[in-house]
Amino acid sequence: MGRRRQRVGVSLDSGDVVKLRDEEIRAILRAADELIGVGGRSMLVKILKGSKDKKILEHHLDECPVYGYYRSLTMEEISRRVDWTLEEDYLRIEYSGRLPMLVFSEKGWGIEEKTFAEEIYAEFCRALSEGEQSVITRMKDINRQVVFDVLEMIRNSGKREFIPLLEAWKKVEVRKVRERIESVQKSLGSPAYEPTVSFVKAGKTSAREISELVQKTVRTVYPKYYPQAVADFFAMFHSKDRISQDILEGKVWVLRLDGRIIGTGSLEEEHVTRVYVLPEFQGKGYGAWIMGELEKEIRKHHDRAVLDASLPACCFYEKLGYRTVSHQSMSVFDGAVLVYEIMEKRLH
């Protein structure tokens, strides 16, 4: 019997790198996107260096938008920056057999999703100006949430010129994407367009989309109010597995806009939990809509609603009639302190 081969070990060394600029983090994550699940740290370093390595050229990794981003640095200097992103949980290592492969953390994907969507939207803008449609053939292989992000960018542009390009794209897409494309076409083509909004209990297949919504909102909003460790705690607490379990127990509702989940809220008896609205849809009344619907459910069995309010949400809940009954705090990662309010509202 042959001897079992051991896994290739991984030893991180960020050296004297203590912080990277946001632009650098985005560049490293964009390069890593070419290797997720199929490549490791050494290949990532070579992409960022602009290496002419045979494997880089064979797999067309020299076509990555950030190829050669760190051209002026040494391989060791680049490696330390890559290892910093791993230590700070923007990227992670998972094994495929005995080989270590790169994968995104939820925090890292939240950043890369936006970067990639902006890149694809720029391609659509070029296709519009140059009168060609090659970008459409790429969309089949792109993450569904990125596809939806691109469509929202097109919607928000207000450019009717996109309509023929969307029509061509719609012909080669699956049903859910076709429906979203049609809603964007309607909003671009008709000043009287009214979006379709619904608030329903979440189905078990919605767990991933809800998780991505929560992670994106937490990563975007919470660092403005809390230390990064607190944002990390919230992201971990609202994991996909926990959301899936709550869906199975019938606790989770979603707010859909033209088929896309843009908000969510959960209930445990009279306790309102996990109320989030995507950052780009905040300030438009959707959060109040979610709370109103959840309060209707609570009224069936209780005469008050209770919730734990994070710092970003306290003023929002006060405007809805909630009052603070106690101030709470708890220690999370790295000695950081999470401060929050217990609030309640009498329901008549």
C-alpha positions as CSV (number, residue, x, y, z in Angstrom):
1,M,0.0,0.0,0.0
2,G,1.4,3.4,-0.9
3,R,2.2,5.9,1.7
4,R,-0.4,8.7,2.1
5,R,0.9,12.0,0.9
6,Q,0.8,14.8,3.4
7,R,-0.8,18.1,2.8
8,V,1.4,20.9,1.7
9,G,1.9,23.2,4.8
10,V,1.1,26.9,4.8
11,S,3.1,29.4,6.9
12,L,2.0,33.0,6.7
13,D,4.5,35.9,7.0
14,S,3.3,39.4,6.6
15,G,6.6,40.8,7.9
16,D,6.4,44.5,8.6
17,V,3.1,45.0,6.7
18,V,0.6,46.4,9.2
19,K,-1.9,48.0,6.9
20,L,-2.8,48.2,3.2
21,R,-4.7,50.9,1.3
22,D,-8.2,50.0,0.2
23,E,-7.0,50.1,-3.4
24,E,-4.4,47.5,-2.7
25,I,-6.9,45.2,-0.9
26,R,-9.2,45.5,-3.9
27,A,-6.4,44.7,-6.3
28,I,-5.3,41.6,-4.4
29,L,-8.8,40.3,-4.1
30,R,-9.4,41.0,-7.8
31,A,-6.3,39.0,-8.7
32,A,-7.4,36.2,-6.3
33,D,-10.7,36.0,-8.0
34,E,-9.0,34.4,-11.0
35,L,-7.7,31.6,-8.7
36,I,-10.5,30.8,-6.3
37,G,-10.6,27.1,-5.6
38,V,-7.9,26.3,-8.3
39,G,-4.7,28.2,-7.3
40,G,-2.7,29.3,-4.3
41,R,-0.6,32.1,-2.9
42,S,2.4,31.7,-5.2
43,M,0.2,32.1,-8.4
44,L,-1.5,35.1,-6.8
45,V,1.9,36.7,-6.2
46,K,3.0,36.1,-9.8
47,I,-0.2,37.7,-11.2
48,L,0.4,40.8,-9.1
49,K,4.1,40.9,-10.1
50,G,3.3,40.6,-13.8
51,S,5.2,37.4,-14.1
52,K,5.8,35.7,-17.5
53,D,5.6,32.3,-15.9
54,K,4.4,29.6,-18.3
55,K,1.3,28.7,-16.3
56,I,0.3,32.4,-16.0
57,L,0.4,32.7,-19.8
58,E,-1.2,29.3,-20.5
59,H,-4.2,30.2,-18.4
60,H,-4.4,33.8,-19.7
61,L,-3.9,35.1,-16.2
62,D,-2.0,38.0,-17.8
63,E,-5.4,39.3,-19.0
64,C,-6.5,40.0,-15.4
65,P,-7.1,43.7,-15.0
66,V,-4.6,43.9,-12.1
67,Y,-1.9,41.9,-13.7
68,G,1.4,43.6,-12.8
69,Y,-0.2,45.8,-10.2
70,Y,2.9,45.4,-7.9
71,R,5.3,45.3,-10.8
72,S,7.8,47.5,-8.9
73,L,7.9,45.3,-5.8
74,T,9.9,42.2,-5.2
75,M,8.2,38.8,-5.0
76,E,8.9,38.7,-1.2
77,E,7.3,42.1,-0.7
78,I,4.2,41.1,-2.7
79,S,4.0,37.8,-0.8
80,R,3.9,39.6,2.5
81,R,1.0,41.8,1.3
82,V,-0.9,38.7,0.2
83,D,-0.2,37.0,3.6
84,W,-1.6,40.1,5.3
85,T,-4.9,39.7,3.5
86,L,-5.0,36.1,4.7
87,E,-4.2,37.1,8.3
88,E,-6.9,39.8,8.2
89,D,-9.4,37.3,6.8
90,Y,-10.0,38.8,3.4
91,L,-8.9,35.5,1.9
92,R,-8.7,32.0,3.4
93,I,-6.9,28.8,2.6
94,E,-8.9,25.6,1.9
95,Y,-7.4,22.3,0.8
96,S,-8.1,20.5,-2.5
97,G,-6.6,17.1,-1.7
98,R,-3.1,17.9,-0.4
99,L,-2.8,21.3,-2.1
100,P,-3.8,24.7,-0.4
101,M,-6.2,26.8,-2.5
102,L,-7.4,30.3,-2.1
103,V,-11.0,31.1,-1.2
104,F,-12.8,34.3,-0.3
105,S,-14.0,35.0,3.2
106,E,-17.4,36.7,3.5
107,K,-15.6,40.0,4.2
108,G,-13.4,39.6,1.1
109,W,-16.2,38.6,-1.2
110,G,-18.2,41.6,-0.1
111,I,-15.4,43.8,-1.4
112,E,-14.7,41.8,-4.6
113,E,-18.3,41.5,-5.5
114,K,-18.6,45.3,-5.8
115,T,-15.2,45.6,-7.6
116,F,-16.1,42.9,-10.1
117,A,-19.6,44.4,-10.7
118,E,-18.1,47.8,-11.4
119,E,-15.7,46.2,-13.9
120,I,-18.5,44.4,-15.7
121,Y,-20.7,47.5,-15.8
122,A,-17.8,49.4,-17.4
123,E,-17.7,46.7,-20.1
124,F,-21.4,47.2,-20.7
125,C,-20.8,50.9,-21.1
126,R,-18.0,50.2,-23.6
127,A,-20.3,47.8,-25.5
128,L,-22.9,50.5,-25.6
129,S,-20.5,53.1,-27.1
130,E,-18.8,50.7,-29.5
131,G,-22.0,49.0,-30.7
132,E,-20.9,45.4,-29.9
133,Q,-22.3,42.7,-27.6
134,S,-19.5,40.4,-26.7
135,V,-19.9,41.1,-23.0
136,I,-23.2,39.2,-23.0
137,T,-21.3,35.9,-23.6
138,R,-19.4,36.4,-20.4
139,M,-22.4,36.7,-18.2
140,K,-23.3,33.0,-18.0
141,D,-20.2,32.3,-16.0
142,I,-20.5,35.2,-13.6
143,N,-21.7,35.0,-10.0
144,R,-25.5,35.6,-9.9
145,Q,-25.3,38.3,-7.3
146,V,-22.7,40.2,-9.4
147,V,-25.1,39.9,-12.3
148,F,-27.9,41.4,-10.3
149,D,-25.5,44.2,-9.1
150,V,-24.7,45.0,-12.7
151,L,-28.3,45.2,-13.6
152,E,-29.0,47.6,-10.7
153,M,-26.2,49.8,-12.0
154,I,-27.7,49.8,-15.4
155,R,-31.1,50.6,-13.9
156,N,-29.7,53.5,-11.8
157,S,-27.9,54.9,-14.9
158,G,-31.3,55.8,-16.4
159,K,-29.9,55.3,-19.9
160,R,-32.5,54.1,-22.3
161,E,-29.7,53.2,-24.8
162,F,-29.2,50.0,-22.7
163,I,-32.6,48.6,-23.7
164,P,-31.5,46.9,-27.0
165,L,-28.4,45.4,-25.3
166,L,-30.6,44.1,-22.5
167,E,-33.0,42.6,-25.0
168,A,-30.2,40.6,-26.6
169,W,-28.9,39.5,-23.2
170,K,-32.3,38.4,-22.1
171,K,-32.6,35.9,-25.0
172,V,-29.7,33.8,-23.7
173,E,-30.5,33.9,-19.9
174,V,-32.3,31.7,-17.4
175,R,-35.7,32.6,-16.0
176,K,-34.6,34.5,-12.9
177,V,-32.1,36.7,-14.7
178,R,-34.6,37.2,-17.6
179,E,-37.2,38.5,-15.0
180,R,-34.6,40.9,-13.6
181,I,-33.6,42.1,-17.0
182,E,-37.2,42.8,-17.9
183,S,-37.8,44.8,-14.8
184,V,-34.7,47.0,-15.7
185,Q,-36.0,47.4,-19.2
186,K,-39.3,48.6,-17.9
187,S,-37.8,51.0,-15.5
188,L,-35.6,52.5,-18.3
189,G,-38.4,52.6,-20.8
190,S,-41.3,54.0,-18.9
191,P,-41.4,57.1,-16.7
192,A,-44.6,55.6,-15.2
193,Y,-42.8,52.3,-14.3
194,E,-43.9,51.0,-10.8
195,P,-41.7,48.4,-9.3
196,T,-43.2,45.1,-7.9
197,V,-42.6,44.9,-4.2
198,S,-43.6,42.0,-1.9
199,F,-43.0,40.9,1.6
200,V,-43.1,37.2,2.2
201,K,-41.7,34.4,4.3
202,A,-38.3,33.2,3.1
203,G,-38.0,29.9,1.3
204,K,-35.1,27.5,2.0
205,T,-33.5,28.4,-1.3
206,S,-33.2,32.0,-0.2
207,A,-30.6,31.4,2.5
208,R,-27.6,32.3,0.3
209,E,-29.1,35.5,-1.0
210,I,-30.2,36.6,2.5
211,S,-26.7,35.8,3.8
212,E,-25.0,37.8,1.1
213,L,-27.4,40.7,1.8
214,V,-26.6,40.7,5.5
215,Q,-22.9,40.3,5.0
216,K,-22.8,43.2,2.5
217,T,-24.8,45.5,4.7
218,V,-22.7,44.7,7.8
219,R,-19.4,45.2,6.0
220,T,-20.6,48.5,4.4
221,V,-22.3,50.1,7.4
222,Y,-21.0,48.8,10.7
223,P,-17.3,49.8,10.4
224,K,-18.5,53.5,10.4
225,Y,-19.8,53.0,13.9
226,Y,-17.9,50.1,15.5
227,P,-14.4,48.7,15.5
228,Q,-13.7,46.2,12.7
229,A,-13.8,43.3,15.3
230,V,-17.4,44.1,16.0
231,A,-18.3,44.0,12.3
232,D,-16.6,40.7,12.1
233,F,-18.6,39.4,15.0
234,F,-21.9,40.4,13.4
235,A,-20.9,38.8,10.1
236,M,-20.0,35.6,12.0
237,F,-23.2,35.7,14.1
238,H,-25.5,36.0,11.1
239,S,-23.9,33.1,9.2
240,K,-25.6,31.3,6.3
241,D,-26.1,28.1,8.4
242,R,-27.9,30.1,11.1
243,I,-30.0,31.8,8.6
244,S,-30.9,28.5,7.0
245,Q,-32.0,27.1,10.3
246,D,-34.1,30.1,11.0
247,I,-35.8,29.7,7.6
248,L,-36.6,26.1,8.4
249,E,-38.2,27.3,11.6
250,G,-40.3,29.8,9.8
251,K,-38.7,32.9,11.4
252,V,-37.4,34.8,8.4
253,W,-39.2,37.2,6.0
254,V,-37.8,38.9,2.9
255,L,-38.7,42.1,1.0
256,R,-38.4,41.6,-2.7
257,L,-38.1,44.3,-5.3
258,D,-38.8,43.1,-8.8
259,G,-37.8,39.6,-7.6
260,R,-34.6,40.6,-5.9
261,I,-34.3,40.3,-2.1
262,I,-33.3,43.8,-0.9
263,G,-34.3,43.5,2.7
264,T,-35.0,41.0,5.4
265,G,-36.3,40.7,9.0
266,S,-36.8,37.8,11.4
267,L,-39.1,37.1,14.4
268,E,-38.8,35.0,17.6
269,E,-42.1,35.5,19.3
270,E,-42.3,39.2,19.9
271,H,-38.5,39.7,19.4
272,V,-37.6,41.4,16.1
273,T,-34.1,40.3,14.8
274,R,-31.9,40.6,11.8
275,V,-33.5,43.5,10.1
276,Y,-31.3,44.6,7.2
277,V,-31.8,46.5,3.9
278,L,-29.1,46.6,1.2
279,P,-27.0,49.8,1.5
280,E,-28.1,51.1,-2.0
281,F,-31.8,50.8,-1.0
282,Q,-31.5,52.5,2.4
283,G,-33.3,55.8,3.1
284,K,-36.2,54.9,0.8
285,G,-38.7,53.6,3.3
286,Y,-38.0,49.9,2.9
287,G,-36.8,49.4,6.4
288,A,-40.0,51.0,7.8
289,W,-42.0,48.8,5.5
290,I,-40.3,45.7,6.9
291,M,-40.9,46.8,10.5
292,G,-44.5,47.5,9.8
293,E,-45.1,44.0,8.4
294,L,-43.3,42.3,11.2
295,E,-45.3,44.3,13.8
296,K,-48.5,43.0,12.1
297,E,-47.3,39.5,12.7
298,I,-46.4,40.2,16.4
299,R,-49.9,41.8,17.0
300,K,-51.5,38.4,16.4
301,H,-50.1,37.1,19.7
302,H,-48.4,39.9,21.6
303,D,-49.0,43.5,22.6
304,R,-45.4,44.7,22.4
305,A,-42.4,44.3,20.1
306,V,-38.8,44.1,21.5
307,L,-35.5,44.4,19.6
308,D,-31.7,44.8,20.1
309,A,-30.7,48.0,18.3
310,S,-27.2,48.5,17.0
311,L,-25.7,52.0,17.0
312,P,-26.5,52.6,13.3
313,A,-30.2,51.7,13.8
314,C,-31.1,53.4,17.1
315,C,-32.4,56.6,15.5
316,F,-34.3,54.7,12.9
317,Y,-36.2,52.7,15.5
318,E,-36.9,55.8,17.6
319,K,-38.7,57.3,14.6
320,L,-40.9,54.2,14.5
321,G,-41.9,54.7,18.1
322,Y,-39.5,52.4,19.9
323,R,-38.0,53.5,23.2
324,T,-34.8,52.4,25.0
325,V,-35.4,50.3,28.1
326,S,-31.8,49.4,28.8
327,H,-28.2,49.9,27.6
328,Q,-26.1,46.8,27.0
329,S,-22.6,45.9,26.0
330,M,-20.6,42.8,25.5
331,S,-17.0,42.0,24.6
332,V,-16.3,40.3,21.2
333,F,-13.1,39.7,19.3
334,D,-9.8,41.3,20.2
335,G,-11.2,43.0,23.3
336,A,-13.6,45.1,21.2
337,V,-16.9,46.1,22.9
338,L,-20.2,45.9,21.2
339,V,-22.6,48.5,22.6
340,Y,-26.3,48.2,21.8
341,E,-29.8,49.2,23.1
342,I,-32.7,47.1,24.2
343,M,-35.8,48.8,22.8
344,E,-39.5,48.1,22.8
345,K,-42.7,49.4,21.4
346,R,-46.3,48.9,22.6
347,L,-48.5,47.7,19.9
348,H,-52.1,48.9,20.1
